[in-house]
Each structure stands twice: as structure tokens, then as C-alpha cells.
Amino acid sequence: MDEFKALRTFLMAAQRHNFAQVARELETTPASITRTIALLEKRLGVQLFVRTTRRVTLTSAGAAYAARLRPAMQAVDAARTELLDAHRADAGTLRVNAPMSFGMRVLPDVLSAFQVLHPKIQLEVALTDEMVDIVDADFDLAIRISGPPSDKFTIWRKICAVERLLVAAPDTPFVDVGHPNDLPREACLAFSTDSREEVWELANGNSRARVTAGRPVSANNGELLSTLAMTGQGVALLPEFIVADALAAGQLVRVLPDWAPPQIWLTLYYPPYQHLPPRVAAFSDFFEARMQDAAKPV
């Protein structure tokens, strides 16, 4: 006897009080239901039902057993539903963490296009410029702009390089400097997740330079630094996607265009999955294709 199946049959009979009705719902015969219940009673050594020609009624022992068994069976059903839902690519909830500026400037188009393809996936997006513990914070994945992760237990996936530019407002003295060492320290705006100083490691061929930024202002948000640079407050080192519109509008210009910082990457971070859940894999593949298409020269 399949005991799990027998327990489900017992609970249905306890609710319907009619073996024939249970048989119709399970597409079997009343005799089969009667036999299943009889075998369950024999295994338990307890009578569960009182049978009459018209109706079956739970005994006191059967009622107590059904009351204890029902929530356990509901928990089993819920666990199965959650497991199957977690492994569906086309429905369910996807929790994503992303940097603030990237989330505001780039993600809206990406998420809108993704939902056209996957309308049953509910997206929960949290924006923060700080590196989060995606396991403790219960995220399915995180989008980051950084170098390699320091957490060896984190899975990460390179998407594309992110260019960073030194920028300042036009008609400021900072745009005419010829070497990083000529940048006034009081004009170098720092991006730092803890709002402290930032060291710019710059290279031009075999030449190297280090600039400590943050004496006038340090902030953990690139949009703020971009706005400060546009008002003539100094020089900022920022990802190209943050300053692209301001550069195109002439509100910012590049400073020391021959000098470049170390390469950083747009990446996806995951909890330590053995295999990416289908829903996470679907978003990851879509996101990568979208970002690499955007990175191609026109």
C-alpha cells in the first residue's frame, strides 16, 4: 500500500463522508477506496470510520487522527508548491539588488523588456551602492560594478567592462591639466561606499600615478558627485553611464583622457547555488544579452 496516497484518501473521505464521491474525484472505484481505508485501519490497528449504507462517519480516533494529519499534509503540499515554483523560469518572485545610479539609469528599460517576456515573474528590486550579503538579505542575485569579489563563497559572472572617466565642468581650470599630479587635491571628489577618501590609480601606457581624492567632498553616490562636478566643484572619477548624458550635453568634459583607472566590471553575484534556478538563469541570460548589446559600438 502506498501509505502517502492512503493518507490523502483518508483525509478526503474524512471531509466528504462518502467513499463513492471520493472514488469519483480520484477516478477510481468505491471498492478501491474501501479497500485502501481498510488496509490503513489494519496497519494502524484502529477503526477510523463507521460505515453505513448511505454515509461514513469518523470515529473519535479517526477524527483526532485527521485533525493531526491535516496540517502536516498541508505543509507537505505547501513545500512541494514552493519547490516547484522556485524552479519555474516563467513565474514567481525574483529578488534583485543593484547599485543606485545603475538602477535608476539603466535598469528601467531592462526590467520593462524582461517583463514583456515574463509577465508572471514578480520583480522585487532593492537599490543600494553598498555590497550586500545576498544570502542573509535573501536576494536571488545582485548586480554589481566592481572588481572580483573578496568572498570566495560567492558566485559571480562577468557581463562587460565598465569604463570610468575623469570629468569636470567645462571652463574650469581642471580641464587643462596635463598630468594627474597637477590636479589640485582640494578639487578631487571621491566616490566611497563609506564616504571616505578614494585613491585613483591611473595609468597612461607605462606611466603610473596615484591621486588621493576626497579632501573637498566624498560621497557614496555617483549622481551627487556628477552634479557637483557639473557645478564646477571639482573633478570626479565616475562610470561612463552616469556621466554620458552630461558629456553629450556639454555640461561635463573629460579630464586627462589618456589616463585610465584599473578596469572594473558589470557583474552578477549569486548565492552559492549548485545550479542557477531557472528563473535566475532566465534573468541572467536576458540581462547579459541586453548589456552586451548596449556595449557594442554603434
C-alpha positions, -999 to +999 in steps of 0.1 A: +000+000+000+012+035-009+008+050+026+011+086+014-016+080-011-037+062+016-034+092+039-046+116+012-075+092+005-083+091+042-084+129+045-106+132+015-130+106+030-129+124+063-141+156+046-166+141+021-181+114+044-188+094+012-165+068-003-183+070-037-177+107-040-140+102-032-139+075-058-153+098-084-128+126-076-099+102-077-113+084-108-114+050-093-140+027-078-157+028-044-144-007-037-109+006-042-114+034-017-130+010+008-100-014+004-075+015+008-092+027+041-094-009+054-057-015+048-049+018+065-070+008+095-054-026+097-019-010+096-028+015+123-048-011+144-076+015+148-110+018+133-112+052+115-148+052+101-182+039+110-198+027+077-235+027+069-252+021+036-255+059+030-227+075+048-193+070+065-186+088+098-153+093+115-148+076+148-134+097+177-100+081+169-104+089+132-114+125+139-084+130+162-061+114+136-075+136+108-071+168+129-034+160+135-027+148+100-044+176+080-019+204+089+010+181+082-003+172+048-010+209+041+027+217+050+038+189+026+017+204-002+030+239+005+066+227+005+060+210-029+044+241-043+072+263-032+098+239-045+082+237-079+076+275-080+113+281-072+123+261-102+100+277-127+115+300-152+083+318-162+066+327-129+072+335-092+092+362-074+127+373-083+146+395-057+173+416-073+198+440-056+215+467-078+236+499-074+216+531-071+227+550-102+227+519-124+193+510-111+179+545-119+195+550-153+198+515-168+175+491-151+141+505-160+144+496-197+159+462-188+132+453-164+104+465-186+117+444-215+121+414-193+086+416-180+072+417-215+087+383-220+080+370-184+048+388-173+042+363-144+075+370-127+072+394-099+104+416-096+114+429-062+143+453-067+164+470-039+189+497-048+220+503-028+256+512-035+269+491-007+279+455-012+252+434+004+253+398+018+228+384-007+223+352+013+214+370+046+194+396+027+176+369+008+183+381-027+183+358-057+211+378-074+228+411-072+241+434-099+274+450-091+300+472-107+333+463-091+364+441-093+365+404-083+346+396-051+366+390-019+340+365-007+352+331-020+318+316-015+301+340-038+294+330-074+300+359-098+296+363-135+313+390-156+290+408-180+310+436-196+337+461-187+325+494-173+346+524-184+353+551-158+361+587-168+377+617-151+352+645-157+348+682-148+327+711-159+340+730-190+357+763-184+372+752-151+409+751-146+409+713-140+403+705-177+436+719-188+459+699-165+485+677-183+493+651-156+474+636-126+499+651-102+488+685-114+452+680-102+446+701-071+439+678-042+412+701-030+393+697-063+392+658-064+358+644-055+358+609-040+334+581-045+335+558-015+309+535-001+317+546+034+321+583+024+359+584+029+389+592+007+394+574-026+427+566-042+427+570-080+452+545-096+458+559-131+479+546-159+490+560-193+510+534-211+539+526-187+534+557-167+516+554-133+501+580-109+482+579-076+458+607-066+441+608-032+406+622-037+381+633-011+396+663+005+367+686-005+339+661-008+334+623-006+301+606-012+287+571-017+266+581-047+278+589-082+249+611-091+257+635-063+294+637-074+284+642-111+261+671-101+289+686-080+313+683-109+288+699-133+285+729-109+323+734-111+331+720-077+359+697-089+369+665-108+352+632-103+361+597-115+328+580-125+313+553-146+306+564-182+269+555-179+264+581-151+280+610-170+271+601-206+242+625-208+261+654-192+290+648-216+267+648-246+250+680-234+284+697-228+278+700-190+309+679-184+341+673-203+367+646-199+398+654-179+432+637-187+416+614-213+448+595-219+449+584-182+427+554-172+419+537-139+420+499-135+392+481-153+361+472-134+332+451-145+295+449-145+289+416-128+261+394-114+266+379-080+247+349-068+243+329-036+263+296-036+238+278-059+249+244-071+229+252-103+212+285-111+174+282-105+157+286-139+141+319-130+175+333-120+192+319-151+164+334-174+170+369-160+208+365-161+209+354-197+185+382-207+204+408-187+238+397-202+225+398-238+209+433-232+241+447-216+264+433-242+242+447-270+243+481-253+281+479-250+286+473-288+298+503-307+272+519-329 
